[in-house]
Amino acid sequence: MTASLEPRIAAYIAERMPQARDVAVAGLTRISGGASRETYRFVLSWTEGGQARERKLILRRDPPASLIDTERRIEFEAYRAFHGSAVPAPEMLWLEEGDGPLDHPFFIAAEIAGFQASPALLWAAPYIATHERLAERKWTILGEIAKADPVALGLDKVMEPIAPEDCWKRELGYWEGVLDSDEAEPLPIIRAAIRWLRANPPPPAQKVGVVHGDYRTGNFLFDTEGEIHGVLDWEMSHLGDPLEDLGWSLQPVWSFGRELAGGLVPDDRAVAIWEKASGLKADPAALKWWTLFNCVKGQAIWISSARAFIDGGNTEPIMVYPPWALQNAQDRAALKVMGRL
C-alpha cells in the first residue's frame, strides 16, 4: 500500500517544484493513531542547482470514513497561520483538495522530528521530572492561541463567524446532533449532561477567538526538558469561546487516571497559567459548563468512531479503540464534573 503511494507522491511534488530534478520519495511509513486523517512520514529527496537535497515530510490524507468530519482547508490554514509564532506549529507546504493525485484529499507539511507525543512516556524518567515546566508551556501556548486575533491571522476568511452569545449554542447543538445520528445504544448520563447544559447556559464569550478544538496532552511534541516544539491536530479548529479549549484540556478523561489537569498539575495551576498568558478570566461557573460540554463532545467523538466502524465505512482498528477504551471513562468524567460520581 505505502510502496504504491511513493511514486504518486513524488510525481505530485515534482509538479510543484519545477526547479527540482530527480524527485523521489522513500521510507513512507504510516504513523499509528489519529482517526480523522491518515498520517504518514517520508523522506523527500531531489537535486537542485547541482546539489542533492532531502527533507523529512508529513502527509495527512483523508480516510474513507473518519472519526470526525472536518475540513482539511481549515486545518491547513490554522497550521499556516500559527507557524513561526509563539504557538509552535509545523510548516505547511501543499494542500490538495481533489481526489485525483492520491485518491483522497491531503496536505503535506514539514516534519518536526526528534520529539515525543505519547502521554505514556510522561509517567517515567526522564519526563516525569518535567511536569511543572511542561504544564507551564502547555497552558501558556493555549493562552497564546486564545489571545490571538483571528482577523489578523486571516482565519476569519476560512472559519465560520460566530457571535459571542451563540458560541455555546452552536457547539452543543452540533455535538448533540452527532449523538442523535450515531449512537448505537442509549446514553443516559450524557443525555442528562446535555439537559443540564441547556438549563444552565454559560455567559457570552469574553472574545471570539481561535479554538484549537483538541488541545490536550498527546497532541503536542515535547522533549526531555519540558519544552513543546509543535502543536498538532488542528482538524477541529474553529472560531468560538476560548474557554472551550481550556475546558477540553481540563476534562477528566485527559488526566489519564492521575487526577491532574492533563496528567500534569492541579486544575487551578493550569487555569492560572492560562489566565496569565491569555489575559482572559476563567469564571468558575463558565469553565464548569465548558468542561462538562467537552465531556459531551468527547462522547460524541467516541460514538462517531464506533458508527464509522459499524457501518463499514472505515474498518481500521483505530476506529474501534476510542469507544472501547473511553466510552465508560467519558461517562464517569461527566458524572465527576456534575458532582455525581
KEVEXFI-366894 format. One record per residue (C-alpha): residue number from 1; residue in three letters; x, y, z. Coordinates in pm, 1 decimal, padded with zeros to 6 digits. Layout:
KEVEXFI-366894
+-----+------+----------+----------+----------+
| seq | type |        u |        v |        w |
+-----+------+----------+----------+----------+
| NUM |  ALA |        X |        Y |        Z |
...
+-----+------+----------+----------+----------+
This chain:
KEVEXFI-366894
+-----+------+----------+----------+----------+
| seq | type |        u |        v |        w |
+-----+------+----------+----------+----------+
|   1 |  MET |  00000.0 |  00000.0 |  00000.0 |
|   2 |  THR |  00260.6 |  00254.7 |  00106.2 |
|   3 |  ALA |  00503.5 |  00146.7 | -00166.3 |
|   4 |  SER |  00242.5 |  00219.6 | -00433.6 |
|   5 |  LEU |  00188.2 |  00567.2 | -00290.7 |
|   6 |  GLU |  00554.0 |  00669.6 | -00301.2 |
|   7 |  PRO |  00582.1 |  00732.9 | -00677.8 |
|   8 |  ARG |  00245.7 |  00912.4 | -00681.2 |
|   9 |  ILE |  00354.6 |  01145.9 | -00400.7 |
|  10 |  ALA |  00683.0 |  01208.4 | -00580.1 |
|  11 |  ALA |  00502.1 |  01290.3 | -00903.8 |
|  12 |  TYR |  00271.6 |  01532.6 | -00722.8 |
|  13 |  ILE |  00559.8 |  01714.7 | -00552.0 |
|  14 |  ALA |  00766.1 |  01725.5 | -00872.0 |
|  15 |  GLU |  00488.9 |  01926.0 | -01038.5 |
|  16 |  ARG |  00505.2 |  02177.8 | -00754.5 |
|  17 |  MET |  00884.8 |  02204.9 | -00754.8 |
|  18 |  PRO |  00968.3 |  02281.1 | -01118.3 |
|  19 |  GLN |  01324.0 |  02373.2 | -01024.3 |
|  20 |  ALA |  01384.2 |  02026.4 | -00879.1 |
|  21 |  ARG |  01517.9 |  01721.0 | -01060.6 |
|  22 |  ASP |  01519.9 |  01351.5 | -00969.7 |
|  23 |  VAL |  01238.8 |  01396.2 | -00715.9 |
|  24 |  ALA |  01191.0 |  01076.8 | -00513.0 |
|  25 |  VAL |  01000.7 |  00964.1 | -00204.4 |
|  26 |  ALA |  01135.5 |  00693.9 |  00028.0 |
|  27 |  GLY |  01056.3 |  00543.6 |  00366.0 |
|  28 |  LEU |  00683.0 |  00614.9 |  00357.1 |
|  29 |  THR |  00551.8 |  00488.8 |  00692.0 |
|  30 |  ARG |  00206.1 |  00511.8 |  00844.8 |
|  31 |  ILE |  00204.8 |  00678.6 |  01187.2 |
|  32 |  SER | -00025.2 |  00498.6 |  01429.8 |
|  33 |  GLY | -00305.7 |  00689.4 |  01598.2 |
|  34 |  GLY | -00521.5 |  00961.8 |  01454.8 |
|  35 |  ALA | -00858.7 |  00855.5 |  01320.0 |
|  36 |  SER | -00965.2 |  01171.8 |  01139.0 |
|  37 |  ARG | -00669.1 |  01170.8 |  00898.5 |
|  38 |  GLU | -00425.8 |  00905.2 |  00776.6 |
|  39 |  THR | -00080.6 |  01032.9 |  00872.1 |
|  40 |  TYR |  00242.9 |  00921.8 |  00708.2 |
|  41 |  ARG |  00605.6 |  01028.8 |  00734.2 |
|  42 |  PHE |  00851.1 |  01008.0 |  00446.3 |
|  43 |  VAL |  01179.3 |  01144.1 |  00314.4 |
|  44 |  LEU |  01176.4 |  01360.2 |  00003.9 |
|  45 |  SER |  01496.9 |  01372.6 | -00199.8 |
|  46 |  TRP |  01574.3 |  01582.1 | -00505.9 |
|  47 |  THR |  01852.0 |  01760.8 | -00692.8 |
|  48 |  GLU |  01851.0 |  02137.3 | -00726.4 |
|  49 |  GLY |  02124.3 |  02363.2 | -00860.0 |
|  50 |  GLY |  02350.2 |  02063.0 | -00895.4 |
|  51 |  GLN |  02319.0 |  01974.8 | -00525.0 |
|  52 |  ALA |  02148.8 |  01670.5 | -00372.3 |
|  53 |  ARG |  01892.5 |  01761.0 | -00107.3 |
|  54 |  GLU |  01644.9 |  01585.0 |  00119.1 |
|  55 |  ARG |  01377.5 |  01675.9 |  00368.3 |
|  56 |  LYS |  01158.9 |  01489.5 |  00618.3 |
|  57 |  LEU |  00791.2 |  01549.1 |  00546.4 |
|  58 |  ILE |  00445.8 |  01451.2 |  00673.2 |
|  59 |  LEU |  00143.3 |  01353.7 |  00464.3 |
|  60 |  ARG | -00205.4 |  01391.6 |  00613.9 |
|  61 |  ARG | -00467.7 |  01223.9 |  00393.1 |
|  62 |  ASP | -00842.9 |  01192.8 |  00438.5 |
|  63 |  PRO | -00951.3 |  00834.0 |  00515.3 |
|  64 |  PRO | -01256.2 |  00666.3 |  00350.0 |
|  65 |  ALA | -01458.9 |  00744.3 |  00664.3 |
|  66 |  SER | -01347.4 |  00946.2 |  00962.9 |
|  67 |  LEU | -01389.3 |  00953.4 |  01338.2 |
|  68 |  ILE | -01499.3 |  01314.5 |  01288.9 |
|  69 |  ASP | -01594.6 |  01507.8 |  00977.6 |
|  70 |  THR | -01355.9 |  01800.1 |  00937.6 |
|  71 |  GLU | -01249.9 |  02047.5 |  00672.0 |
|  72 |  ARG | -00889.0 |  01997.8 |  00567.3 |
|  73 |  ARG | -00850.1 |  02356.1 |  00439.5 |
|  74 |  ILE | -00933.8 |  02491.8 |  00784.0 |
|  75 |  GLU | -00676.2 |  02262.5 |  00943.4 |
|  76 |  PHE | -00414.7 |  02359.4 |  00682.8 |
|  77 |  GLU | -00478.7 |  02731.9 |  00725.3 |
|  78 |  ALA | -00473.5 |  02709.3 |  01105.9 |
|  79 |  TYR | -00130.9 |  02546.0 |  01096.4 |
|  80 |  ARG | -00009.8 |  02803.2 |  00846.6 |
|  81 |  ALA | -00144.2 |  03097.1 |  01047.3 |
|  82 |  PHE |  00040.7 |  02998.2 |  01364.7 |
|  83 |  HIS |  00366.2 |  02872.9 |  01209.7 |
|  84 |  GLY |  00651.7 |  03097.1 |  01320.5 |
|  85 |  SER |  00452.3 |  03248.7 |  01607.4 |
|  86 |  ALA |  00452.7 |  03199.6 |  01985.6 |
|  87 |  VAL |  00241.4 |  02890.1 |  01911.8 |
|  88 |  PRO |  00479.6 |  02626.2 |  01767.1 |
|  89 |  ALA |  00326.3 |  02470.7 |  01457.6 |
|  90 |  PRO |  00471.1 |  02276.8 |  01162.6 |
|  91 |  GLU |  00531.6 |  02446.0 |  00829.1 |
|  92 |  MET |  00261.6 |  02371.1 |  00571.3 |
|  93 |  LEU |  00374.9 |  02309.4 |  00213.2 |
|  94 |  TRP |  00093.7 |  02192.6 | -00016.0 |
|  95 |  LEU | -00281.1 |  02139.5 |  00012.2 |
|  96 |  GLU | -00465.9 |  01918.0 | -00235.5 |
|  97 |  GLU | -00844.8 |  01918.6 | -00218.0 |
|  98 |  GLY | -00904.7 |  01689.8 | -00515.2 |
|  99 |  ASP | -00921.2 |  01309.4 | -00518.4 |
| 100 |  GLY | -00705.9 |  01257.7 | -00826.3 |
| 101 |  PRO | -00343.9 |  01254.0 | -00709.5 |
| 102 |  LEU | -00379.1 |  01022.6 | -00404.4 |
| 103 |  ASP | -00745.8 |  00907.8 | -00416.2 |
| 104 |  HIS | -00842.3 |  01135.0 | -00126.0 |
| 105 |  PRO | -00767.3 |  01499.5 | -00036.9 |
| 106 |  PHE | -00446.6 |  01558.2 |  00159.3 |
| 107 |  PHE | -00182.8 |  01805.0 |  00261.5 |
| 108 |  ILE |  00194.1 |  01784.1 |  00301.6 |
| 109 |  ALA |  00391.9 |  01952.7 |  00578.8 |
| 110 |  ALA |  00742.8 |  01964.3 |  00718.1 |
| 111 |  GLU |  00810.7 |  01706.8 |  00989.2 |
| 112 |  ILE |  00918.3 |  01826.7 |  01332.6 |
| 113 |  ALA |  01147.1 |  01534.3 |  01409.2 |
| 114 |  GLY |  01321.0 |  01412.0 |  01722.7 |
| 115 |  PHE |  01049.6 |  01471.1 |  01982.7 |
| 116 |  GLN |  00773.1 |  01274.2 |  02154.5 |
| 117 |  ALA |  00394.0 |  01295.6 |  02162.5 |
| 118 |  SER |  00283.2 |  00986.2 |  02356.0 |
| 119 |  PRO |  00140.9 |  01062.5 |  02703.5 |
| 120 |  ALA |  00252.2 |  00716.9 |  02817.3 |
| 121 |  LEU |  00612.5 |  00838.9 |  02826.3 |
| 122 |  LEU |  00534.8 |  01114.7 |  03074.5 |
| 123 |  TRP |  00493.8 |  00893.8 |  03380.1 |
| 124 |  ALA |  00853.7 |  00767.7 |  03384.0 |
| 125 |  ALA |  01204.5 |  00915.7 |  03381.9 |
| 126 |  PRO |  01324.0 |  01145.0 |  03241.4 |
| 127 |  TYR |  00989.7 |  01303.2 |  03151.1 |
| 128 |  ILE |  00821.8 |  01274.4 |  03491.3 |
| 129 |  ALA |  01058.8 |  01538.9 |  03627.4 |
| 130 |  THR |  00943.9 |  01790.0 |  03364.0 |
| 131 |  HIS |  00573.1 |  01808.9 |  03450.1 |
| 132 |  GLU |  00572.6 |  02157.9 |  03600.2 |
| 133 |  ARG |  00773.9 |  02301.5 |  03311.5 |
| 134 |  LEU |  00564.8 |  02113.4 |  03055.5 |
| 135 |  ALA |  00243.1 |  02241.1 |  03214.5 |
| 136 |  GLU |  00377.9 |  02596.8 |  03209.7 |
| 137 |  ARG |  00447.4 |  02567.2 |  02838.7 |
| 138 |  LYS |  00128.2 |  02376.5 |  02760.8 |
| 139 |  TRP | -00116.6 |  02625.6 |  02907.5 |
| 140 |  THR |  00092.9 |  02928.6 |  02810.7 |
| 141 |  ILE |  00069.6 |  02817.2 |  02449.0 |
| 142 |  LEU | -00303.4 |  02761.4 |  02487.3 |
| 143 |  GLY | -00326.8 |  03113.5 |  02627.8 |
| 144 |  GLU | -00141.7 |  03242.2 |  02321.8 |
| 145 |  ILE | -00396.7 |  03070.7 |  02097.6 |
| 146 |  ALA | -00678.2 |  03232.2 |  02298.8 |
| 147 |  LYS | -00508.3 |  03572.5 |  02277.9 |
| 148 |  ALA | -00455.7 |  03558.4 |  01900.6 |
| 149 |  ASP | -00658.0 |  03781.8 |  01668.8 |
| 150 |  PRO | -00836.4 |  03564.2 |  01408.5 |
| 151 |  VAL | -00870.9 |  03858.6 |  01170.1 |
| 152 |  ALA | -00501.5 |  03945.5 |  01185.1 |
| 153 |  LEU | -00423.7 |  03578.5 |  01117.1 |
| 154 |  GLY | -00665.0 |  03569.9 |  00823.6 |
| 155 |  LEU | -00859.5 |  03283.8 |  00978.6 |
| 156 |  ASP | -01186.9 |  03475.5 |  00967.8 |
| 157 |  LYS | -01180.6 |  03406.8 |  00592.6 |
| 158 |  VAL | -01190.3 |  03028.3 |  00633.8 |
| 159 |  MET | -01362.3 |  02976.6 |  00970.1 |
| 160 |  GLU | -01735.1 |  03031.6 |  01021.2 |
| 161 |  PRO | -01807.9 |  03356.5 |  01209.6 |
| 162 |  ILE | -01997.6 |  03340.3 |  01537.7 |
| 163 |  ALA | -02143.9 |  03592.1 |  01781.3 |
| 164 |  PRO | -02017.8 |  03573.8 |  02142.7 |
| 165 |  GLU | -02361.3 |  03476.4 |  02274.8 |
| 166 |  ASP | -02401.1 |  03197.4 |  02019.1 |
| 167 |  CYS | -02075.4 |  03005.4 |  02075.3 |
| 168 |  TRP | -02220.4 |  02757.8 |  02324.5 |
| 169 |  LYS | -02544.1 |  02705.5 |  02128.9 |
| 170 |  ARG | -02366.4 |  02616.4 |  01806.5 |
| 171 |  GLU | -02119.6 |  02376.0 |  01966.0 |
| 172 |  LEU | -02370.2 |  02197.8 |  02188.4 |
| 173 |  GLY | -02619.4 |  02173.3 |  01903.4 |
| 174 |  TYR | -02360.6 |  02027.0 |  01669.1 |
| 175 |  TRP | -02232.2 |  01757.7 |  01903.6 |
| 176 |  GLU | -02579.6 |  01667.6 |  02025.5 |
| 177 |  GLY | -02665.2 |  01618.0 |  01658.8 |
| 178 |  VAL | -02370.7 |  01380.9 |  01619.4 |
| 179 |  LEU | -02501.6 |  01175.7 |  01911.4 |
| 180 |  ASP | -02853.2 |  01174.3 |  01765.9 |
| 181 |  SER | -02716.6 |  01047.1 |  01436.4 |
| 182 |  ASP | -02454.0 |  00798.3 |  01550.5 |
| 183 |  GLU | -02540.4 |  00644.5 |  01887.8 |
| 184 |  ALA | -02594.4 |  00269.0 |  01879.7 |
| 185 |  GLU | -02740.9 |  00245.3 |  02230.2 |
| 186 |  PRO | -02892.6 |  00482.6 |  02487.2 |
| 187 |  LEU | -02652.3 |  00719.8 |  02663.2 |
| 188 |  PRO | -02844.3 |  00829.8 |  02974.3 |
| 189 |  ILE | -02552.8 |  01000.5 |  03152.7 |
| 190 |  ILE | -02453.8 |  01213.3 |  02855.1 |
| 191 |  ARG | -02816.9 |  01295.7 |  02781.0 |
| 192 |  ALA | -02853.6 |  01413.1 |  03142.3 |
| 193 |  ALA | -02544.1 |  01626.7 |  03096.3 |
| 194 |  ILE | -02696.6 |  01784.3 |  02784.4 |
| 195 |  ARG | -03014.7 |  01868.9 |  02974.5 |
| 196 |  TRP | -02808.5 |  02035.0 |  03248.3 |
| 197 |  LEU | -02605.0 |  02230.0 |  02992.0 |
| 198 |  ARG | -02917.1 |  02364.3 |  02822.4 |
| 199 |  ALA | -03075.2 |  02457.7 |  03156.0 |
| 200 |  ASN | -02760.0 |  02638.3 |  03275.0 |
| 201 |  PRO | -02610.6 |  02822.4 |  02975.0 |
| 202 |  PRO | -02276.6 |  02999.7 |  03015.1 |
| 203 |  PRO | -02231.4 |  03376.0 |  02967.6 |
| 204 |  PRO | -02135.8 |  03508.3 |  02623.1 |
| 205 |  ALA | -01772.6 |  03457.6 |  02527.0 |
| 206 |  GLN | -01533.4 |  03724.7 |  02654.7 |
| 207 |  LYS | -01399.6 |  03729.1 |  02299.5 |
| 208 |  VAL | -01444.7 |  03521.4 |  01988.0 |
| 209 |  GLY | -01106.9 |  03361.5 |  01930.7 |
| 210 |  VAL | -00940.2 |  03070.2 |  01761.1 |
| 211 |  VAL | -01033.3 |  02742.1 |  01926.4 |
| 212 |  HIS | -00789.7 |  02458.7 |  01855.9 |
| 213 |  GLY | -01061.2 |  02203.5 |  01931.8 |
| 214 |  ASP | -00842.3 |  01915.6 |  02053.0 |
| 215 |  TYR | -00575.1 |  02075.4 |  02270.8 |
| 216 |  ARG | -00462.3 |  01807.9 |  02514.4 |
| 217 |  THR | -00167.3 |  01607.2 |  02636.0 |
| 218 |  GLY | -00094.5 |  01377.8 |  02342.5 |
| 219 |  ASN | -00140.7 |  01638.7 |  02071.6 |
| 220 |  PHE |  00188.2 |  01821.9 |  02105.0 |
| 221 |  LEU |  00554.8 |  01730.3 |  02062.3 |
| 222 |  PHE |  00770.0 |  01756.7 |  02375.2 |
| 223 |  ASP |  01129.5 |  01692.8 |  02479.8 |
| 224 |  THR |  01313.5 |  01579.6 |  02792.6 |
| 225 |  GLU |  01340.1 |  01939.3 |  02919.6 |
| 226 |  GLY |  00965.8 |  02008.1 |  02921.5 |
| 227 |  GLU |  00966.4 |  02222.5 |  02608.0 |
| 228 |  ILE |  00691.9 |  02192.9 |  02345.1 |
| 229 |  HIS |  00807.9 |  02200.2 |  01983.0 |
| 230 |  GLY |  00486.3 |  02155.1 |  01788.1 |
| 231 |  VAL |  00111.1 |  02172.5 |  01847.6 |
| 232 |  LEU | -00061.3 |  01910.9 |  01632.0 |
| 233 |  ASP | -00410.4 |  01801.5 |  01520.7 |
| 234 |  TRP | -00586.9 |  02126.8 |  01434.0 |
| 235 |  GLU | -00860.3 |  01948.8 |  01236.6 |
| 236 |  MET | -01137.8 |  02064.5 |  01471.8 |
| 237 |  SER | -01022.4 |  02426.7 |  01492.0 |
| 238 |  HIS | -01287.3 |  02697.7 |  01462.7 |
| 239 |  LEU | -01387.7 |  03038.4 |  01594.8 |
| 240 |  GLY | -01553.2 |  03030.1 |  01934.7 |
| 241 |  ASP | -01519.7 |  03081.5 |  02308.0 |
| 242 |  PRO | -01157.9 |  03026.9 |  02423.4 |
| 243 |  LEU | -01297.3 |  02862.7 |  02737.8 |
| 244 |  GLU | -01396.1 |  02572.3 |  02515.0 |
| 245 |  ASP | -01027.8 |  02486.4 |  02462.7 |
| 246 |  LEU | -00947.6 |  02532.1 |  02831.0 |
| 247 |  GLY | -01238.3 |  02305.0 |  02926.0 |
| 248 |  TRP | -01120.3 |  02035.9 |  02682.1 |
| 249 |  SER | -00771.6 |  02046.4 |  02830.1 |
| 250 |  LEU | -00921.5 |  02000.5 |  03178.4 |
| 251 |  GLN | -01183.5 |  01736.4 |  03105.6 |
| 252 |  PRO | -01111.5 |  01435.6 |  03330.1 |
| 253 |  VAL | -01054.2 |  01182.7 |  03050.9 |
| 254 |  TRP | -00728.9 |  01364.9 |  02973.6 |
| 255 |  SER | -00599.5 |  01327.6 |  03328.9 |
| 256 |  PHE | -00501.4 |  00968.9 |  03238.8 |
| 257 |  GLY | -00617.8 |  00848.7 |  03579.2 |
| 258 |  ARG | -00385.2 |  01085.0 |  03767.0 |
| 259 |  GLU | -00648.9 |  01335.2 |  03892.2 |
| 260 |  LEU | -00439.6 |  01619.1 |  03747.6 |
| 261 |  ALA | -00503.6 |  01851.5 |  03454.1 |
| 262 |  GLY | -00358.9 |  01676.3 |  03152.0 |
| 263 |  GLY | -00195.2 |  01433.8 |  03396.1 |
| 264 |  LEU |  00049.8 |  01711.8 |  03487.0 |
| 265 |  VAL | -00062.4 |  01965.8 |  03750.2 |
| 266 |  PRO | -00372.1 |  02054.3 |  03957.2 |
| 267 |  ASP | -00652.5 |  02221.4 |  03764.1 |
| 268 |  ASP | -00615.4 |  02555.0 |  03943.1 |
| 269 |  ARG | -00249.9 |  02573.2 |  03843.4 |
| 270 |  ALA | -00334.1 |  02509.6 |  03476.9 |
| 271 |  VAL | -00606.9 |  02773.9 |  03487.4 |
| 272 |  ALA | -00373.9 |  03030.1 |  03644.7 |
| 273 |  ILE | -00112.7 |  02975.3 |  03372.3 |
| 274 |  TRP | -00377.5 |  03012.7 |  03101.9 |
| 275 |  GLU | -00524.3 |  03329.4 |  03253.9 |
| 276 |  LYS | -00182.6 |  03493.7 |  03275.8 |
| 277 |  ALA | -00095.2 |  03407.4 |  02915.9 |
| 278 |  SER | -00433.3 |  03482.3 |  02758.6 |
| 279 |  GLY | -00530.2 |  03794.3 |  02953.9 |
| 280 |  LEU | -00875.2 |  03637.8 |  02994.9 |
| 281 |  LYS | -01058.9 |  03519.6 |  03304.0 |
| 282 |  ALA | -01186.4 |  03168.4 |  03361.1 |
| 283 |  ASP | -01507.9 |  03223.9 |  03554.3 |
| 284 |  PRO | -01554.4 |  02900.2 |  03754.4 |
| 285 |  ALA | -01920.3 |  02853.9 |  03656.9 |
| 286 |  ALA | -01849.3 |  02916.2 |  03288.2 |
| 287 |  LEU | -01547.2 |  02686.4 |  03298.4 |
| 288 |  LYS | -01755.3 |  02411.4 |  03457.9 |
| 289 |  TRP | -02006.9 |  02448.0 |  03175.2 |
| 290 |  TRP | -01740.2 |  02418.1 |  02908.0 |
| 291 |  THR | -01568.3 |  02126.8 |  03082.2 |
| 292 |  LEU | -01894.8 |  01935.2 |  03100.2 |
| 293 |  PHE | -01971.9 |  02029.4 |  02741.4 |
| 294 |  ASN | -01639.0 |  01873.7 |  02644.8 |
| 295 |  CYS | -01745.1 |  01550.6 |  02811.9 |
| 296 |  VAL | -02045.3 |  01551.4 |  02577.2 |
| 297 |  LYS | -01822.1 |  01638.0 |  02281.5 |
| 298 |  GLY | -01577.6 |  01361.5 |  02374.8 |
| 299 |  GLN | -01852.5 |  01102.4 |  02398.1 |
| 300 |  ALA | -01990.7 |  01213.9 |  02062.2 |
| 301 |  ILE | -01647.4 |  01164.2 |  01905.7 |
| 302 |  TRP | -01608.6 |  00814.2 |  02050.9 |
| 303 |  ILE | -01961.4 |  00720.0 |  01941.8 |
| 304 |  SER | -01898.2 |  00860.4 |  01593.8 |
| 305 |  SER | -01587.9 |  00643.4 |  01570.9 |
| 306 |  ALA | -01790.6 |  00335.4 |  01657.3 |
| 307 |  ARG | -02055.2 |  00425.9 |  01399.9 |
| 308 |  ALA | -01798.8 |  00457.0 |  01120.2 |
| 309 |  PHE | -01673.5 |  00107.8 |  01207.6 |
| 310 |  ILE | -02020.1 | -00046.3 |  01249.5 |
| 311 |  ASP | -02135.0 |  00087.4 |  00914.0 |
| 312 |  GLY | -01821.7 | -00043.5 |  00742.6 |
| 313 |  GLY | -01705.2 |  00296.5 |  00622.5 |
| 314 |  ASN | -01371.2 |  00254.2 |  00798.4 |
| 315 |  THR | -01267.5 | -00078.1 |  00949.8 |
| 316 |  GLU | -00924.3 |  00032.5 |  01069.3 |
| 317 |  PRO | -00857.1 | -00087.4 |  01428.4 |
| 318 |  ILE | -00809.1 |  00272.9 |  01544.6 |
| 319 |  MET | -01182.0 |  00327.2 |  01489.3 |
| 320 |  VAL | -01267.9 |  00059.7 |  01748.9 |
| 321 |  TYR | -01026.3 |  00170.0 |  02019.0 |
| 322 |  PRO | -01184.0 |  00504.0 |  02127.7 |
| 323 |  PRO | -01532.6 |  00367.9 |  02204.8 |
| 324 |  TRP | -01390.4 |  00051.9 |  02362.9 |
| 325 |  ALA | -01140.8 |  00237.8 |  02582.1 |
| 326 |  LEU | -01315.3 |  00566.5 |  02653.4 |
| 327 |  GLN | -01694.8 |  00537.1 |  02647.9 |
| 328 |  ASN | -01728.1 |  00430.2 |  03012.2 |
| 329 |  ALA | -01446.4 |  00662.2 |  03119.6 |
| 330 |  GLN | -01622.3 |  00951.0 |  02947.6 |
| 331 |  ASP | -01947.3 |  00878.5 |  03131.6 |
| 332 |  ARG | -01757.4 |  00878.5 |  03459.8 |
| 333 |  ALA | -01585.4 |  01202.9 |  03365.9 |
| 334 |  ALA | -01922.4 |  01368.4 |  03304.4 |
| 335 |  LEU | -02050.9 |  01245.0 |  03640.6 |
| 336 |  LYS | -01740.9 |  01382.9 |  03810.4 |
| 337 |  VAL | -01783.6 |  01727.2 |  03656.8 |
| 338 |  MET | -02152.6 |  01727.3 |  03757.7 |
| 339 |  GLY | -02057.0 |  01630.2 |  04113.0 |
| 340 |  ARG | -02242.1 |  01299.5 |  04084.7 |
| 341 |  LEU | -01958.6 |  01048.6 |  04096.9 |
+-----+------+----------+----------+----------+
